[in-house]
Each structure stands twice: as C-alpha cells, then as structure tokens.
C-alpha cells in the first residue's frame, strides 16, 4: 500500500480544529471523507500536529496510506475535487517511504500570528487576522519576546487542558515585526504546548499596548503559573506556516 505525503492549505475558521471529532466539522475529517470517496473504503490521514479550532495552515503536512495505486498528482487532484466547497486545498502530494511519519519525523514547526491594529472592523480579513482597536509597539514586543527563547518550563503559557507530559519546551526563535499595517509574530520550535503560541501572543500584546512592561514577560515565565499569563489571543490570526523534516 503506497504512502503519500500531503501538503495542505486551509482556512480553519469554520472547523473545530484538525483532529476528527464525531459530528463536528474538522480538517482531518473532511480530507478522510474525500479520500474514502476515491478509495471506496475508510482511509486514515495523519497530520504533523493538531491545529486548534479556528487556526489556519499555509503548509500543514500529513501522510496517507492509500489502498489504490495512483500517481501522486492524480491523488492530489482527486482529493481537491472531492473536497468541493471546503476551504481546504491539497497543494502537493508525493509518494514517500513507509518509514515516513508526518508527526513523529517533524524536526521543526513554524507558526505565524497576524495582528491588525485598527479601529474599523475587518471587511476582507475577518477571521484571518486579530484586529485590535489600538496602536501596539512591535519593537517593545520583540524585545520582551526574547526572554522566551531557549528551553524553559512554559507552565504559565500552557492551557489547562494540555495533554503534554511535560511543560518543558524549547523555543528556537521568536520575532515580532511590523509589515505594512500589520504586526507579525513568528515562532519556531520542534513542538508546542496546547495554546502556547496564542498565550504568548496575548501576553506580548499587553506589552505592545503599554499595559505590561517588557520585563513582566520574563516574570510571567518564571512564575510557572497559568494565572501569570496575559489574555489568550483568539485563533483568528494564527497560521501553521511550515513543518520541517530531515532530508
């Protein structure tokens, strides 16, 4: 049975996250339904990680063991056809070895969070950007964010429902920059805790708007206490941008 690696783009606004859930619309569920229509039997899709409800992806990676021999580009096109009106696109499909696993072989994941500081509501980017009705200072946010780089106990930035065995994670890189009318936060790590990125973004936003001093971010991290975290940012502006693998 051939295994294919899929690169997937989606707007997560109308879904209850990546992971299939009974009687709920999910990304994984939609792709598996499309695959079943092609294969004539149930087919499992394994993602590189679970994005939360409302979170988007520019290049989610998944693998699928397909019970029919198909050219990779034909499988891509067939999946896209059966996905129909879903805001989900299979950008690429390629045959890979049976030893490849989309989740366990991933060495790095990169997320982007978009904030749009403006008072008017979003006519075109609703559910794709976090609109805040005030100015924020990207430079202050960037400086404060550097205290989170490296290996730390991220209990303060960990959702209460997180199922990870340990709160210890290593952030390889985090930047905050202004791009045109938006502020972009980019975070890279091998793996993340549940809602860790959104918790970090919400805390940095408090710095950007002047409610927190930059040094308070390091204090919140050191507290190892969920109540020390700032408000959790909504899922709207969060994108899984890239998943990396060793050659």
Backbone as numpy.savetxt, mean C-alpha at the origin, in Angstrom:
# Nx Ny Nz CAx CAy CAz Cx Cy Cz
1.65 -27.46 -13.76 0.80 -26.27 -13.76 1.68 -25.03 -13.76
1.62 -24.20 -14.80 2.51 -23.04 -14.88 2.15 -21.97 -13.84
3.18 -21.29 -13.36 3.00 -20.18 -12.41 3.33 -18.88 -13.13
2.49 -17.88 -12.91 2.67 -16.58 -13.53 2.79 -15.51 -12.45
3.67 -14.56 -12.69 3.77 -13.38 -11.83 2.97 -12.26 -12.49
2.12 -11.60 -11.71 1.26 -10.54 -12.22 1.65 -9.20 -11.61
1.64 -8.15 -12.41 1.79 -6.78 -11.92 0.43 -6.12 -12.05
-0.08 -5.57 -10.95 -1.48 -5.16 -10.89 -1.60 -3.70 -10.43
-2.43 -2.96 -11.13 -2.76 -1.59 -10.77 -4.23 -1.55 -10.36
-4.54 -0.82 -9.27 -5.95 -0.72 -8.89 -6.25 0.53 -8.08
-7.49 0.96 -8.23 -8.06 2.00 -7.38 -8.83 1.27 -6.29
-8.34 1.36 -5.07 -8.95 0.60 -3.98 -10.12 1.26 -3.30
-10.57 2.40 -3.84 -11.59 3.18 -3.16 -12.89 2.45 -2.87
-13.30 1.53 -3.73 -14.58 0.85 -3.56 -14.44 -0.55 -2.99
-13.23 -0.92 -2.56 -12.98 -2.28 -2.09 -12.63 -2.34 -0.60
-12.86 -3.50 -0.02 -12.55 -3.73 1.38 -11.14 -4.34 1.50
-10.22 -3.76 0.76 -8.83 -4.21 0.82 -8.50 -5.27 -0.20
-7.26 -5.75 -0.12 -6.78 -6.78 -1.05 -7.39 -8.13 -0.74
-7.34 -8.55 0.51 -7.64 -9.94 0.88 -9.11 -10.30 0.69
-9.34 -11.46 0.08 -10.71 -11.92 -0.14 -11.47 -12.02 1.19
-12.72 -11.60 1.18 -13.60 -11.70 2.34 -14.98 -12.09 1.85
-15.62 -12.97 2.55 -16.92 -13.47 2.12 -17.94 -12.33 2.07
-18.61 -12.23 0.95 -19.69 -11.25 0.73 -19.21 -9.80 0.72
-17.91 -9.58 0.55 -17.37 -8.22 0.46 -16.52 -8.10 -0.80
-16.54 -6.93 -1.42 -15.75 -6.70 -2.62 -14.29 -6.46 -2.26
-13.40 -7.28 -2.81 -11.96 -7.14 -2.57 -11.21 -7.28 -3.89
-9.97 -6.82 -3.89 -9.14 -6.92 -5.10 -8.86 -8.39 -5.42
-8.38 -9.13 -4.44 -8.06 -10.54 -4.65 -9.30 -11.30 -5.13
-10.43 -11.02 -4.52 -11.67 -11.70 -4.91 -12.06 -11.43 -6.35
-11.91 -10.17 -6.79 -12.26 -9.82 -8.16 -11.36 -10.52 -9.17
-10.06 -10.59 -8.88 -9.13 -11.24 -9.81 -9.36 -12.75 -9.83
-9.64 -13.33 -8.67 -9.90 -14.78 -8.63 -11.19 -15.13 -9.37
-12.18 -14.26 -9.30 -13.42 -14.49 -10.04 -13.15 -14.44 -11.55
-12.33 -13.48 -11.98 -11.97 -13.39 -13.39 -11.20 -14.63 -13.83
-10.26 -15.07 -12.99 -9.45 -16.24 -13.33 -10.31 -17.50 -13.43
-11.30 -17.61 -12.56 -12.18 -18.79 -12.59 -12.97 -18.86 -13.90
-13.36 -17.71 -14.44 -14.10 -17.69 -15.69 -13.24 -18.19 -16.86
-11.94 -17.99 -16.75 -11.03 -18.44 -17.81 -10.69 -19.92 -17.64
-10.42 -20.30 -16.38 -9.94 -21.66 -16.10 -11.08 -22.67 -16.00
-12.27 -22.21 -15.63 -13.37 -23.14 -15.42 -13.34 -23.80 -14.07
-12.47 -23.33 -13.20 -12.35 -23.85 -11.84 -11.72 -22.79 -10.95
-11.84 -22.97 -9.64 -11.31 -21.98 -8.70 -9.79 -21.89 -8.82
-9.30 -20.67 -8.79 -7.86 -20.39 -8.89 -7.49 -19.40 -7.79
-6.42 -19.69 -7.04 -5.97 -18.80 -5.98 -4.95 -17.80 -6.51
-5.05 -16.57 -6.03 -4.10 -15.52 -6.35 -3.41 -15.11 -5.06
-2.08 -15.04 -5.07 -1.30 -14.73 -3.87 -0.59 -13.39 -4.06
-0.96 -12.40 -3.25 -0.37 -11.08 -3.38 0.89 -10.91 -2.55
1.64 -9.86 -2.88 2.87 -9.57 -2.14 2.58 -9.05 -0.74
1.35 -8.60 -0.52 0.94 -8.10 0.78 -0.49 -7.64 0.72
-1.05 -7.37 1.89 -2.46 -6.97 1.97 -2.55 -5.45 2.08
-3.12 -4.82 1.08 -3.43 -3.40 1.22 -4.79 -3.27 1.89
-4.95 -2.23 2.72 -6.19 -2.03 3.47 -7.31 -1.50 2.60
-8.50 -1.48 3.15 -9.65 -0.91 2.47 -9.36 0.53 2.04
-9.62 0.83 0.78 -9.43 2.18 0.28 -8.05 2.51 -0.22
-7.08 1.60 -0.03 -5.70 1.84 -0.45 -5.52 1.40 -1.91
-4.70 2.13 -2.64 -4.49 1.90 -4.07 -3.14 1.21 -4.34
-2.95 0.80 -5.58 -1.67 0.22 -5.98 -1.32 0.62 -7.40
-0.07 0.98 -7.59 0.45 1.23 -8.93 1.12 -0.01 -9.49
1.63 -0.86 -8.61 2.33 -2.06 -9.07 2.34 -3.12 -7.97
1.17 -3.58 -7.58 1.08 -4.74 -6.69 1.58 -5.96 -7.46
2.27 -6.85 -6.77 2.75 -8.08 -7.40 2.00 -9.26 -6.79
1.61 -10.19 -7.65 0.94 -11.40 -7.19 1.40 -12.57 -8.06
1.17 -13.79 -7.57 1.42 -14.94 -8.43 0.19 -15.83 -8.46
0.08 -16.57 -9.55 -1.08 -17.42 -9.77 -0.62 -18.71 -10.43
-1.08 -19.84 -9.91 -0.85 -21.14 -10.56 -2.07 -21.43 -11.41
-1.87 -21.36 -12.73 -3.02 -21.44 -13.62 -3.12 -22.85 -14.21
-4.30 -23.45 -14.16 -4.44 -24.86 -14.59 -4.43 -25.07 -16.10
-4.30 -23.99 -16.87 -4.23 -24.11 -18.32 -2.94 -23.49 -18.82
-2.37 -24.12 -19.85 -1.21 -23.53 -20.50 -1.67 -22.36 -21.36
-1.14 -21.17 -21.06 -1.48 -19.98 -21.85 -0.24 -19.12 -21.99
-0.16 -18.43 -23.10 0.87 -17.42 -23.23 0.61 -16.33 -22.20
1.67 -15.80 -21.62 1.50 -14.84 -20.53 0.69 -13.62 -20.96
0.94 -13.11 -22.16 0.19 -11.93 -22.59 -1.28 -12.25 -22.84
-1.57 -13.48 -23.24 -2.96 -13.89 -23.44 -3.69 -13.98 -22.09
-3.00 -14.48 -21.08 -3.59 -14.54 -19.74 -3.86 -13.13 -19.23
-2.90 -12.22 -19.41 -3.09 -10.82 -19.01 -4.35 -10.24 -19.65
-4.46 -10.42 -20.96 -5.58 -9.82 -21.68 -6.91 -10.47 -21.27
-6.89 -11.78 -21.05 -8.12 -12.48 -20.66 -8.58 -12.03 -19.27
-7.64 -11.89 -18.35 -8.00 -11.41 -17.01 -8.58 -10.01 -17.08
-7.95 -9.14 -17.84 -8.46 -7.76 -17.98 -9.86 -7.75 -18.60
-10.10 -8.63 -19.56 -11.43 -8.70 -20.18 -12.49 -9.08 -19.14
-12.19 -10.09 -18.34 -13.18 -10.58 -17.37 -13.26 -9.70 -16.12
-12.29 -8.84 -15.91 -12.41 -7.87 -14.83 -13.42 -6.79 -15.18
-13.69 -6.63 -16.46 -14.76 -5.75 -16.91 -14.65 -4.34 -16.38
-15.68 -3.90 -15.64 -15.76 -2.53 -15.15 -14.97 -2.30 -13.87
-14.37 -3.33 -13.32 -13.57 -3.15 -12.10 -12.41 -2.18 -12.38
-12.11 -1.26 -11.47 -10.94 -0.39 -11.64 -9.66 -1.10 -11.25
-9.45 -2.23 -11.91 -8.29 -3.10 -11.67 -7.71 -3.46 -13.03
-6.40 -3.31 -13.18 -5.76 -3.64 -14.45 -4.55 -4.54 -14.21
-4.46 -5.63 -14.95 -3.27 -6.46 -14.96 -2.31 -5.83 -15.96
-1.27 -5.19 -15.46 -0.34 -4.48 -16.34 0.61 -5.43 -17.05
0.95 -6.52 -16.36 1.94 -7.44 -16.93 1.71 -8.82 -16.34
1.97 -9.84 -17.14 1.98 -11.23 -16.69 3.17 -11.90 -17.31
3.89 -12.65 -16.52 5.03 -13.39 -17.07 5.18 -14.71 -16.35
5.54 -15.73 -17.11 5.71 -17.05 -16.51 6.96 -17.04 -15.65
6.86 -17.68 -14.48 7.99 -17.73 -13.55 8.11 -19.14 -12.99
9.19 -19.40 -12.29 9.42 -20.72 -11.74 8.49 -21.00 -10.56
8.28 -22.29 -10.29 7.41 -22.69 -9.19 7.94 -22.25 -7.83
9.23 -21.92 -7.77 9.82 -21.52 -6.49 9.52 -20.07 -6.14
9.03 -19.29 -7.10 8.75 -17.88 -6.83 7.49 -17.73 -5.99
7.58 -16.88 -4.96 6.41 -16.56 -4.13 6.31 -15.05 -3.99
5.20 -14.48 -4.41 5.05 -13.02 -4.45 5.24 -12.38 -3.09
4.79 -13.03 -2.04 4.90 -12.43 -0.71 6.24 -12.73 -0.05
6.60 -13.98 0.04 7.76 -14.37 0.84 9.09 -14.03 0.18
9.11 -13.86 -1.13 10.35 -13.53 -1.82 10.59 -12.02 -1.94
9.61 -11.22 -1.55 9.76 -9.76 -1.66 10.84 -9.26 -0.70
11.72 -8.42 -1.19 12.81 -7.89 -0.37 12.59 -6.44 0.06
11.68 -5.75 -0.61 11.45 -4.34 -0.28 10.10 -3.91 -0.84
9.41 -3.07 -0.08 8.14 -2.51 -0.53 8.19 -1.00 -0.39
7.65 -0.32 -1.36 7.65 1.15 -1.35 6.23 1.67 -1.43
5.90 2.58 -0.53 4.59 3.22 -0.51 4.73 4.72 -0.72
3.73 5.29 -1.37 3.63 6.73 -1.56 2.34 7.20 -0.92
2.43 8.34 -0.19 1.22 8.95 0.35 1.13 10.37 -0.19
-0.03 10.72 -0.77 -0.26 12.03 -1.37 -1.18 12.87 -0.48
-0.72 14.08 -0.16 -1.54 15.03 0.59 -1.73 16.27 -0.26
-2.95 16.77 -0.33 -3.24 17.99 -1.08 -3.75 19.05 -0.10
-2.90 20.04 0.23 -3.35 21.09 1.15 -4.09 22.21 0.42
-5.42 22.15 0.47 -6.22 23.20 -0.14 -7.61 23.20 0.48
-8.26 24.34 0.46 -9.59 24.45 1.07 -10.71 23.88 0.18
-10.72 24.14 -1.13 -11.80 23.59 -1.96 -11.79 22.06 -1.98
-12.96 21.48 -2.12 -13.03 20.03 -2.18 -12.39 19.53 -3.48
-12.13 18.25 -3.54 -11.48 17.65 -4.70 -12.53 17.19 -5.71
-12.52 17.80 -6.88 -13.48 17.42 -7.91 -12.99 16.23 -8.73
-11.67 16.15 -8.96 -11.11 15.11 -9.83 -10.37 14.03 -9.07
-9.82 14.35 -7.92 -8.97 13.41 -7.19 -9.61 12.90 -5.91
-10.93 13.01 -5.78 -11.60 12.50 -4.59 -11.30 11.02 -4.42
-10.99 10.63 -3.18 -10.65 9.25 -2.79 -9.27 8.80 -3.29
-8.52 9.73 -3.90 -7.17 9.37 -4.37 -6.09 10.21 -3.70
-6.49 11.24 -2.98 -5.56 12.13 -2.29 -6.20 12.53 -0.96
-5.38 12.76 0.06 -5.91 13.28 1.32 -5.90 14.80 1.23
-7.08 15.39 1.18 -7.17 16.85 1.18 -7.20 17.36 2.61
-6.29 18.29 2.91 -6.31 18.96 4.21 -6.52 20.45 3.96
-7.43 21.09 4.68 -7.80 22.48 4.37 -6.90 23.51 5.04
-5.59 23.25 5.04 -4.63 24.17 5.65 -3.26 23.93 5.04
-2.37 24.87 5.22 -1.01 24.73 4.72 -0.21 23.79 5.62
0.72 23.06 5.02 1.62 22.21 5.79 3.06 22.42 5.30
4.00 22.27 6.21 5.41 22.51 5.93 6.11 21.18 5.65
6.39 20.90 4.37 7.01 19.62 3.99 8.42 19.48 4.54
9.17 20.57 4.65 10.54 20.51 5.15 10.57 20.08 6.61
9.68 20.66 7.42 9.61 20.27 8.82 9.21 18.80 8.96
8.29 18.38 8.13 7.84 16.99 8.16 8.98 16.04 7.80
9.75 16.42 6.79 10.88 15.58 6.38 11.91 15.44 7.51
12.24 16.56 8.13 13.21 16.52 9.22 12.72 15.64 10.36
11.46 15.77 10.71 10.90 14.96 11.80 10.87 13.48 11.45
10.65 13.17 10.17 10.53 11.78 9.73 11.83 11.00 9.86
12.97 11.70 9.83 14.25 10.99 9.83 14.51 10.23 11.13
13.82 10.61 12.20 13.98 9.89 13.47 13.36 8.49 13.41
12.57 8.22 12.36 11.91 6.93 12.21 12.71 5.96 11.36
13.75 6.45 10.69 14.56 5.60 9.81 15.40 4.64 10.66
15.52 3.40 10.21 16.30 2.40 10.93 15.40 1.40 11.62
16.02 0.54 12.43 15.27 -0.50 13.15 14.75 0.05 14.48
13.44 -0.07 14.69 12.82 0.45 15.91 11.65 -0.43 16.32
11.24 -0.26 17.55 9.98 -0.80 18.04 8.90 0.21 17.65
8.04 -0.16 16.71 7.03 0.76 16.18 5.66 0.56 16.83
5.65 0.16 18.09 4.37 -0.05 18.78 3.47 1.18 18.70
4.06 2.36 18.80 3.26 3.60 18.77 2.57 3.81 17.43
3.10 3.18 16.38 2.55 3.36 15.03 1.93 2.08 14.51
1.49 1.24 15.42 0.94 -0.07 15.08 -0.53 -0.13 15.45
-1.37 -0.53 14.49 -2.80 -0.64 14.76 -3.08 -1.72 15.79
-4.11 -1.50 16.59 -4.44 -2.45 17.64 -4.83 -3.82 17.13
-5.26 -3.91 15.85 -5.65 -5.19 15.26 -4.50 -5.86 14.50
-3.31 -5.28 14.58 -2.17 -5.83 13.85 -1.86 -7.25 14.32
-1.63 -8.16 13.38 -1.36 -9.56 13.70 0.11 -9.93 13.60
0.98 -8.94 13.36 2.41 -9.24 13.28 2.92 -9.75 14.62
3.88 -10.67 14.57 4.40 -11.26 15.79 5.23 -10.28 16.60
5.84 -9.30 15.94 6.71 -8.35 16.62 6.48 -6.95 16.09
6.60 -5.92 16.95 6.48 -4.53 16.49 7.79 -3.99 15.94
8.84 -4.80 15.92 10.15 -4.36 15.44 10.17 -4.37 13.91
10.40 -3.21 13.32 10.51 -3.09 11.87 11.67 -2.16 11.55
12.16 -2.28 10.32 13.24 -1.41 9.84 12.77 -0.58 8.66
12.72 0.73 8.87 12.41 1.64 7.76 13.72 1.99 7.07
13.83 1.66 5.80 15.06 1.93 5.05 15.16 3.38 4.60
14.01 3.99 4.38 14.03 5.31 3.74 12.68 5.98 3.93
12.68 7.27 4.24 11.45 8.03 4.26 11.76 9.47 3.85
11.00 9.98 2.90 11.19 11.36 2.45 9.84 12.07 2.40
9.88 13.35 2.64 8.71 14.20 2.49 9.11 15.34 1.56
8.38 15.52 0.47 8.74 16.55 -0.50 7.48 17.18 -1.08
7.65 18.37 -1.60 6.53 19.05 -2.26 6.65 18.86 -3.77
5.56 18.46 -4.39 5.51 18.29 -5.84 4.29 19.04 -6.34
4.55 20.16 -7.03 3.46 21.04 -7.48 2.62 21.44 -6.28
1.33 21.12 -6.30 0.44 21.53 -5.22 0.26 20.47 -4.15
1.04 19.39 -4.24 0.88 18.29 -3.29 2.13 18.10 -2.44
1.95 17.43 -1.30 3.06 16.96 -0.48 3.08 15.44 -0.57
4.24 14.88 -0.94 4.37 13.44 -1.12 5.28 12.86 -0.04
4.83 11.77 0.56 5.62 11.05 1.56 5.91 9.66 1.00
7.18 9.34 0.86 7.61 8.04 0.33 8.31 7.25 1.43
7.88 6.01 1.61 8.41 5.15 2.69 8.81 3.81 2.08
10.01 3.34 2.44 10.50 2.05 1.95 10.92 1.17 3.12
10.55 -0.10 3.04 10.94 -1.09 4.06 10.70 -2.47 3.49
11.26 -3.47 4.14 11.00 -4.84 3.71 9.54 -5.21 3.95
9.02 -4.79 5.10 7.62 -5.06 5.43 7.14 -4.02 6.44
5.82 -3.94 6.59 5.22 -2.92 7.45 4.20 -3.55 8.39
3.95 -2.87 9.49 2.89 -3.25 10.41 1.55 -2.74 9.86
0.47 -3.27 10.41 -0.86 -2.86 9.97 -1.08 -1.37 10.25
-1.38 -0.61 9.22 -1.63 0.83 9.27 -0.41 1.64 9.75
0.78 1.05 9.65 1.99 1.76 10.09 2.22 3.01 9.26
2.11 2.91 7.94 2.37 4.07 7.08 1.35 5.17 7.34
0.10 4.82 7.44 -0.94 5.82 7.69 -0.78 6.46 9.07
-0.31 5.71 10.03 -0.05 6.26 11.36 1.11 7.26 11.32
2.14 6.92 10.56 3.29 7.82 10.41 2.86 9.09 9.69
2.09 8.95 8.62 1.65 10.12 7.85 0.80 11.04 8.71
-0.13 10.48 9.46 -0.98 11.30 10.31 -0.20 12.06 11.36
0.84 11.43 11.89 1.69 12.08 12.88 2.52 13.19 12.25
3.11 12.91 11.08 3.91 13.93 10.40 3.04 15.11 9.96
1.80 14.85 9.64 0.90 15.94 9.27 0.70 16.92 10.44
0.70 16.39 11.65 0.58 17.26 12.82 1.79 18.19 12.93
2.95 17.69 12.53 4.15 18.54 12.49 3.99 19.59 11.39
3.56 19.15 10.22 3.45 20.05 9.08 2.49 21.20 9.31
1.44 20.96 10.07 0.45 22.00 10.31 0.77 22.84 11.54
1.87 22.48 12.24 2.32 23.28 13.37 1.77 22.89 14.72
1.05 21.77 14.79 0.51 21.33 16.08 1.52 20.55 16.91
2.49 19.93 16.24 3.57 19.20 16.92 4.90 19.83 16.55
5.84 19.79 17.49 7.22 20.10 17.19 7.88 18.85 16.59
8.83 19.01 15.67 9.47 17.84 15.05 10.00 16.83 16.05
10.55 17.29 17.18 11.12 16.37 18.15 10.07 15.46 18.79
8.80 15.84 18.71 7.75 15.03 19.31 7.55 13.70 18.58
7.96 13.63 17.32 7.83 12.37 16.58 8.76 11.32 17.19
9.99 11.72 17.48 10.94 10.80 18.12 10.44 10.39 19.51
9.82 11.31 20.22 9.29 11.00 21.55 8.13 10.00 21.45
7.28 10.18 20.43 6.17 9.26 20.23 6.69 7.86 19.93
7.73 7.76 19.10 8.34 6.47 18.79 8.89 5.81 20.04
9.62 6.59 20.85 10.24 6.06 22.06 9.22 5.62 23.10
8.02 6.20 23.06 7.00 5.89 24.06 6.50 4.45 23.95
6.56 3.88 22.75 6.07 2.51 22.52 4.64 2.37 23.05
3.84 3.36 22.72 2.47 3.45 23.24 1.58 3.99 22.13
0.57 3.24 21.76 -0.30 3.63 20.65 -0.95 5.00 20.88
-1.22 5.36 22.11 -1.85 6.65 22.39 -0.92 7.82 22.13
0.39 7.55 21.97 1.35 8.62 21.70 1.37 9.02 20.23
0.75 8.21 19.37 0.72 8.47 17.93 -0.29 9.58 17.61
-0.04 10.29 16.54 -1.00 11.28 16.07 -2.19 10.59 15.42
-3.16 11.35 14.90 -4.32 10.77 14.21 -3.88 9.95 13.00
-4.56 8.86 12.74 -4.23 8.01 11.59 -4.78 8.65 10.32
-3.93 8.79 9.31 -4.36 9.37 8.04 -5.34 8.43 7.34
-6.27 8.96 6.56 -7.22 8.11 5.84 -6.52 7.31 4.75
-7.15 6.28 4.22 -6.51 5.45 3.19 -6.43 6.12 1.83
-7.21 7.18 1.61 -7.36 7.76 0.29 -6.05 8.02 -0.46
-5.06 8.58 0.21 -3.84 9.01 -0.46 -2.73 7.98 -0.52
-2.99 6.75 -0.07 -1.92 5.75 0.05 -1.86 4.83 -1.17
-0.64 4.65 -1.70 -0.41 3.82 -2.89 0.75 2.87 -2.64
0.55 1.59 -2.96 1.67 0.66 -3.06 2.31 0.90 -4.42
3.54 1.40 -4.40 4.19 1.86 -5.63 5.06 0.78 -6.27
5.77 0.02 -5.43 6.76 -0.92 -5.98 7.04 -2.01 -4.99
7.22 -3.22 -5.51 7.66 -4.37 -4.72 8.92 -4.90 -5.39
9.98 -5.04 -4.62 11.28 -5.46 -5.19 11.60 -6.89 -4.82
12.37 -7.53 -5.70 12.79 -8.92 -5.52 14.25 -9.05 -5.93
14.95 -9.99 -5.33 16.30 -10.31 -5.78 16.21 -10.90 -7.18
17.27 -10.71 -7.94 17.27 -11.20 -9.32 17.09 -12.69 -9.40
